[in-house]
Amino acid sequence: MTSPEDFKILLNGAEQYGGDVAVSQALQFMPLVFLRPHNIRFLRWSYVDLNAKLITIPAEEMKMNRPHKVPLSNQAVTILKHMKTITGGDALVFSTVRGKGKQMSENTLNTAIRRFKHPKTGEILGKGFMTSHGFRHTASTLLNEMGFNADVIEMQLAHLDKDRIRRTYNKAELIPERESMMQAWADYLEGLKRGANVIPIKRKA
């Protein structure tokens, strides 16, 4: 999904989802962090530092087999703080209430998305509208249109390999640039949900 208008429907659908609270919050969290669905489902509180506004996922959990840092926007932190009051005693951030603290199943997020309704027609959008993995492609497309540095985007998506990172970046792995981008992105999504900034804002790379 690369249309801001369609993405707005998706974002509002996630916000209005009335099922399990963990699923609802995970749906709202996913577009803010660009993590793969597996990493959302198995996100542990031990990976989260709310004070530093940072998630650090160990190498064994990542497709590229290297640790991955995720700077958190204020909006993402708000969701995590809310989940802390619900699942703070569990190992997993998004352990389901209805599943008695277990991780959500592989198809839970996709099934929830298929139940979103079109705001004008009230019809169920159904299969083919979007998948949980598709949030990553949408973020990449729109952030590139907004003029953010392509390597910063790719690093946030955990696409850069170790050799490229070693050649190009210092140990900080562009954390300040990524923090700025993630907050700008979260603010854009907030505006998009409310009907503003439908067309991505252009900025200097």
Disulfide bonds with the S-S distance in Angstrom:
none
